[in-house]
Amino acid sequence: MSGARPRSPTRAQANALGGVALVLWTALAWLSKETAEVPVFLKMAVAFGIAGLPLAHRILIRGQAWPHAPFAFWALSLGGLFGYHLLFFLAVEHAGGGIAEVNLVNYLWPLLIVLLARRATGGGSARLAVLAGVSGFVGTAFLVCDPTIFARLGESLVGLGLAAGGAAVWALYSVGIARFGRAPLASIGAACALTAGLALAMHLACGGFASGTWLLAAGPRQWACLLLLGI
């Protein structure tokens, strides 16, 4: 087993990785829509399986051991990653014509993180944070939402509710996981692998074995979107 300590990324590398992550987060709704034909559990299994490939390389090629972490870390990681992405993918499927609105509600999670973090750390009143967040949300809604949203609210209501649930799950996960300190990349990769395994089990349990043939018939565009989801 190699005992070499992995090098920390430089500031430029960290900024570049952060920029790529931001672009991929921004494209999440579009990628979800482009892969709407894929059953949701199968989509999660493939995407998180791709995300877990670096861990497989560490274990199978470099001979490193499975990362150690408290049970609470694994439970929270599995619940957060699996729960958020399940709710978000379902929200996109039930968005009707309101993809932009669903995505906007989904991005309430940064505000929820601020509120939960202040409460968890005893940071005092969060009134200003709430006021700023609500003001920003309303302003953004006026800019990006279709004026006919209220006329077709019924067809988007389920998607909006699922998106709100996903935002809450991600905020709770983010605040909770921060209590474990800076998690090693190997632990994050392991959490992705566990999420992929759970998603695959759910897909098979729901009678989705036959639909796995979709992967064989998928074109380059669909596979490219799944690859980007995994990254």
C-alpha positions as CSV (number, residue, x, y, z in Angstrom):
1,M,0.0,0.0,0.0
2,S,1.4,3.4,-0.9
3,G,1.9,5.8,1.9
4,A,2.6,8.8,-0.2
5,R,0.6,11.8,0.7
6,P,-1.3,13.3,-2.3
7,R,-0.2,16.8,-3.2
8,S,-2.6,19.7,-2.5
9,P,-3.7,21.6,-5.7
10,T,-2.2,25.0,-6.3
11,R,-4.4,28.1,-6.2
12,A,-4.6,28.2,-10.0
13,Q,-5.6,24.5,-10.1
14,A,-8.2,25.0,-7.3
15,N,-9.6,28.1,-9.2
16,A,-9.8,26.1,-12.4
17,L,-11.5,23.2,-10.7
18,G,-13.9,25.5,-9.0
19,G,-14.8,27.2,-12.3
20,V,-15.4,23.8,-14.0
21,A,-17.6,22.8,-11.0
22,L,-19.6,26.0,-11.3
23,V,-20.2,25.4,-15.0
24,L,-21.3,21.8,-14.4
25,W,-23.7,22.9,-11.6
26,T,-25.1,25.5,-13.9
27,A,-25.7,22.9,-16.6
28,L,-27.2,20.3,-14.3
29,A,-30.8,21.0,-15.2
30,W,-30.0,21.0,-19.0
31,L,-28.1,17.7,-18.6
32,S,-31.0,16.2,-16.7
33,K,-33.4,17.2,-19.4
34,E,-31.2,15.8,-22.1
35,T,-31.1,12.5,-20.3
36,A,-34.8,12.4,-19.5
37,E,-35.3,9.2,-21.4
38,V,-33.0,7.4,-18.9
39,P,-34.8,5.9,-15.9
40,V,-33.9,8.0,-12.9
41,F,-32.3,5.3,-10.8
42,L,-30.3,4.1,-13.8
43,K,-29.2,7.6,-14.6
44,M,-28.0,8.1,-11.0
45,A,-26.2,4.7,-11.0
46,V,-24.3,5.6,-14.2
47,A,-23.5,9.1,-13.2
48,F,-22.3,8.2,-9.7
49,G,-20.5,5.2,-11.1
50,I,-18.5,7.5,-13.3
51,A,-17.8,9.8,-10.3
52,G,-16.5,6.8,-8.4
53,L,-14.0,5.7,-11.0
54,P,-11.1,7.6,-9.4
55,L,-11.7,5.5,-6.2
56,A,-11.6,2.3,-8.2
57,H,-8.2,3.4,-9.7
58,R,-6.9,4.2,-6.2
59,I,-7.9,0.8,-4.9
60,L,-7.3,-1.6,-7.9
61,I,-4.3,0.1,-9.5
62,R,-2.5,1.9,-6.7
63,G,-3.3,-0.6,-4.0
64,Q,-4.8,1.8,-1.5
65,A,-7.4,0.7,1.1
66,W,-11.0,1.7,1.3
67,P,-11.1,5.1,3.1
68,H,-12.1,5.1,6.7
69,A,-14.7,7.4,8.1
70,P,-17.4,7.4,10.9
71,F,-20.7,5.7,10.1
72,A,-22.4,9.0,10.4
73,F,-20.3,10.4,7.6
74,W,-21.3,7.5,5.3
75,A,-25.0,7.8,6.2
76,L,-25.1,11.5,5.7
77,S,-23.2,11.4,2.5
78,L,-25.4,8.6,1.1
79,G,-28.6,10.4,2.2
80,G,-27.5,13.7,0.9
81,L,-26.1,12.6,-2.5
82,F,-28.8,10.1,-3.2
83,G,-31.7,12.2,-1.9
84,Y,-30.8,15.4,-3.5
85,H,-30.1,14.0,-7.0
86,L,-33.2,11.8,-6.9
87,L,-35.4,14.8,-6.0
88,F,-33.8,17.1,-8.6
89,F,-34.0,14.6,-11.5
90,L,-37.6,13.9,-10.6
91,A,-38.2,17.7,-10.4
92,V,-36.9,18.2,-13.9
93,E,-39.1,15.3,-15.2
94,H,-42.2,16.9,-13.6
95,A,-41.3,20.5,-14.5
96,G,-43.8,20.7,-17.3
97,G,-42.7,23.8,-19.2
98,G,-41.2,25.4,-16.2
99,I,-37.6,24.1,-16.2
100,A,-36.2,27.6,-15.4
101,E,-38.6,28.0,-12.5
102,V,-37.7,24.5,-11.1
103,N,-34.0,25.3,-11.4
104,L,-34.5,28.6,-9.6
105,V,-36.3,27.0,-6.7
106,N,-33.5,24.3,-6.6
107,Y,-31.0,27.1,-6.1
108,L,-32.5,28.1,-2.8
109,W,-30.0,25.8,-1.2
110,P,-27.2,28.5,-0.8
111,L,-29.7,30.6,1.2
112,L,-30.8,27.6,3.3
113,I,-27.1,26.8,4.0
114,V,-26.5,30.3,5.3
115,L,-29.6,30.1,7.5
116,L,-28.8,26.6,8.8
117,A,-25.1,27.4,9.4
118,R,-25.9,30.5,11.4
119,R,-28.4,28.6,13.5
120,A,-26.0,25.7,14.0
121,T,-23.1,27.9,15.1
122,G,-25.2,30.3,17.1
123,G,-24.3,33.1,14.7
124,G,-27.1,35.4,15.8
125,S,-30.0,36.7,13.9
126,A,-30.4,35.7,10.3
127,R,-32.9,38.5,9.4
128,L,-30.5,40.3,7.1
129,A,-29.6,37.1,5.4
130,V,-33.2,36.2,4.9
131,L,-34.1,39.7,3.6
132,A,-31.1,39.6,1.2
133,G,-31.9,36.1,0.0
134,V,-35.6,36.7,-0.5
135,S,-34.9,40.0,-2.4
136,G,-32.4,38.2,-4.7
137,F,-34.8,35.3,-5.3
138,V,-37.7,37.6,-6.2
139,G,-35.5,39.7,-8.5
140,T,-34.1,36.7,-10.2
141,A,-37.6,35.2,-10.6
142,F,-38.8,38.3,-12.4
143,L,-35.8,38.0,-14.8
144,V,-35.9,34.4,-15.7
145,C,-39.5,33.1,-15.1
146,D,-42.0,32.9,-17.9
147,P,-44.8,35.4,-17.4
148,T,-47.3,32.5,-18.0
149,I,-46.0,30.5,-15.0
150,F,-49.1,31.2,-13.0
151,A,-51.4,30.1,-15.8
152,R,-49.7,26.7,-15.9
153,L,-48.8,26.4,-12.3
154,G,-50.7,23.2,-11.9
155,E,-48.4,21.3,-14.3
156,S,-45.3,22.6,-12.7
157,L,-46.4,22.4,-9.0
158,V,-45.0,18.9,-8.4
159,G,-41.7,19.8,-10.0
160,L,-41.4,22.9,-7.9
161,G,-42.2,21.0,-4.7
162,L,-39.6,18.3,-5.6
163,A,-37.0,21.1,-6.3
164,A,-37.7,22.7,-3.0
165,G,-37.2,19.4,-1.2
166,G,-34.0,18.8,-3.1
167,A,-32.7,22.3,-2.0
168,A,-33.5,21.5,1.6
169,V,-31.8,18.1,1.5
170,W,-28.6,19.6,-0.1
171,A,-28.5,22.4,2.5
172,L,-28.9,19.9,5.4
173,Y,-26.2,17.7,3.8
174,S,-23.8,20.6,3.3
175,V,-24.1,21.9,6.8
176,G,-24.0,18.4,8.4
177,I,-21.0,17.2,6.4
178,A,-19.0,20.3,7.4
179,R,-18.9,19.0,10.9
180,F,-16.6,16.3,9.8
181,G,-14.0,18.8,8.6
182,R,-12.3,18.6,5.3
183,A,-13.1,15.2,3.8
184,P,-10.4,13.5,1.8
185,L,-11.2,13.1,-1.9
186,A,-11.1,9.3,-1.5
187,S,-14.0,9.5,1.0
188,I,-16.0,11.6,-1.4
189,G,-15.3,9.1,-4.2
190,A,-16.4,6.3,-1.9
191,A,-19.6,8.1,-1.1
192,C,-20.3,8.4,-4.8
193,A,-19.6,4.7,-5.3
194,L,-22.0,3.8,-2.5
195,T,-24.6,6.1,-4.0
196,A,-24.2,4.4,-7.4
197,G,-24.6,1.0,-5.8
198,L,-27.8,2.1,-4.0
199,A,-29.2,3.6,-7.2
200,L,-28.5,0.4,-9.1
201,A,-30.1,-1.7,-6.5
202,M,-33.2,0.6,-6.5
203,H,-33.3,0.4,-10.3
204,L,-33.2,-3.4,-10.3
205,A,-35.7,-3.6,-7.4
206,C,-38.2,-1.5,-9.4
207,G,-38.0,-4.0,-12.3
208,G,-35.7,-2.0,-14.4
209,F,-33.4,-4.8,-15.5
210,A,-34.7,-4.8,-19.1
211,S,-34.4,-1.0,-19.4
212,G,-30.6,-1.4,-19.0
213,T,-30.5,-2.1,-22.7
214,W,-31.1,1.6,-23.2
215,L,-27.4,2.1,-22.4
216,L,-26.5,-0.1,-25.3
217,A,-28.7,1.9,-27.7
218,A,-27.7,5.3,-26.4
219,G,-26.0,7.7,-28.8
220,P,-22.9,9.8,-28.3
221,R,-25.0,12.8,-27.2
222,Q,-26.7,10.9,-24.4
223,W,-23.4,9.3,-23.2
224,A,-21.7,12.7,-23.3
225,C,-24.4,14.1,-21.0
226,L,-24.2,11.1,-18.6
227,L,-20.4,11.6,-18.5
228,L,-20.8,15.3,-17.7
229,L,-23.3,14.4,-15.0
230,G,-20.8,12.0,-13.5
231,I,-18.0,14.6,-13.5
